[in-house]
Protein backbone atom coordinates (compact mmCIF):
# COMPACT_ATOMS: atom_id res chain seq x y z
CA UNK A 1 0.00 0.00 0.00
CA UNK A 2 2.93 2.33 0.52
CA UNK A 3 5.68 3.23 -1.90
CA UNK A 4 8.39 5.44 -0.53
CA UNK A 5 10.61 5.11 -3.60
CA UNK A 6 10.15 8.78 -4.50
CA UNK A 7 9.98 10.03 -0.90
CA UNK A 8 12.31 12.81 0.12
CA UNK A 9 12.71 15.23 2.98
CA UNK A 10 11.61 18.77 2.15
CA UNK A 11 12.86 21.47 4.47
CA UNK A 12 10.43 24.07 5.73
CA UNK A 13 9.97 26.82 3.19
CA UNK A 14 11.01 24.59 0.28
CA UNK A 15 10.32 26.54 -2.89
CA UNK A 16 11.70 24.56 -5.85
CA UNK A 17 9.01 23.35 -8.25
CA UNK A 18 7.78 19.78 -7.80
CA UNK A 19 6.81 17.46 -10.63
CA UNK A 20 3.10 16.91 -11.41
CA UNK A 21 3.88 13.40 -12.68
CA UNK A 22 3.81 11.66 -9.32
CA UNK A 23 1.53 8.85 -8.20
CA UNK A 24 -0.84 6.93 -10.41
CA UNK A 25 -3.28 9.27 -12.17
CA UNK A 26 -6.29 7.69 -10.43
CA UNK A 27 -4.98 8.82 -7.04
CA UNK A 28 -3.66 12.28 -7.97
CA UNK A 29 -5.16 15.26 -6.21
CA UNK A 30 -6.95 17.81 -8.42
CA UNK A 31 -4.17 20.36 -7.98
CA UNK A 32 -1.63 17.86 -9.30
CA UNK A 33 -3.89 16.97 -12.22
CA UNK A 34 -3.93 20.70 -13.01
CA UNK A 35 -0.11 20.55 -12.98
CA UNK A 36 0.35 22.72 -9.92
CA UNK A 37 3.98 22.31 -8.92
CA UNK A 38 3.63 23.63 -5.36
CA UNK A 39 1.53 20.90 -3.77
CA UNK A 40 2.18 19.54 -0.28
CA UNK A 41 1.05 16.82 2.10
CA UNK A 42 -2.62 17.48 1.26
CA UNK A 43 -2.03 15.57 -1.99
CA UNK A 44 -1.08 12.54 0.13
CA UNK A 45 -4.30 12.92 2.13
CA UNK A 46 -6.28 12.93 -1.14
CA UNK A 47 -4.54 9.75 -2.31
CA UNK A 48 -5.23 8.09 1.04
CA UNK A 49 -8.91 8.98 0.69
CA UNK A 50 -8.98 7.43 -2.79
CA UNK A 51 -7.47 4.23 -1.41
CA UNK A 52 -9.98 4.21 1.46
CA UNK A 53 -12.89 4.53 -0.99
CA UNK A 54 -11.40 1.70 -3.01
CA UNK A 55 -11.21 -0.49 0.10
CA UNK A 56 -14.78 0.35 1.13
CA UNK A 57 -16.13 -0.38 -2.36
CA UNK A 58 -14.33 -3.74 -2.51
CA UNK A 59 -11.71 -2.75 -5.05
CA UNK A 60 -13.66 -0.38 -7.28
CA UNK A 61 -11.54 2.58 -8.33
CA UNK A 62 -13.47 5.84 -8.29
CA UNK A 63 -11.54 8.13 -10.64
CA UNK A 64 -10.44 5.99 -13.57
CA UNK A 65 -9.92 8.61 -16.26
CA UNK A 66 -7.77 7.82 -19.28
CA UNK A 67 -6.07 11.22 -19.02
CA UNK A 68 -5.86 14.18 -16.65
CA UNK A 69 -8.89 16.05 -18.02
CA UNK A 70 -11.11 12.95 -17.92
CA UNK A 71 -10.04 12.25 -14.34
CA UNK A 72 -10.81 15.87 -13.36
CA UNK A 73 -14.24 15.57 -14.97
CA UNK A 74 -14.90 12.41 -12.93
CA UNK A 75 -13.86 14.18 -9.72
CA UNK A 76 -16.18 17.11 -10.49
CA UNK A 77 -19.05 14.75 -11.27
CA UNK A 78 -18.44 12.76 -8.08
CA UNK A 79 -18.66 15.82 -5.86
CA UNK A 80 -21.74 17.27 -7.56
CA UNK A 81 -23.90 14.51 -6.05
Buried (B, 14 or more C-beta within 10 A) or exposed (E): EEEEEEEEEEEEEEEEEBEBEBBEBBBBBBBBBEEBEEBEEEBEEBBEEBBEBBEEEEEEBBBEBEEBEBBBEBBEEEEEE
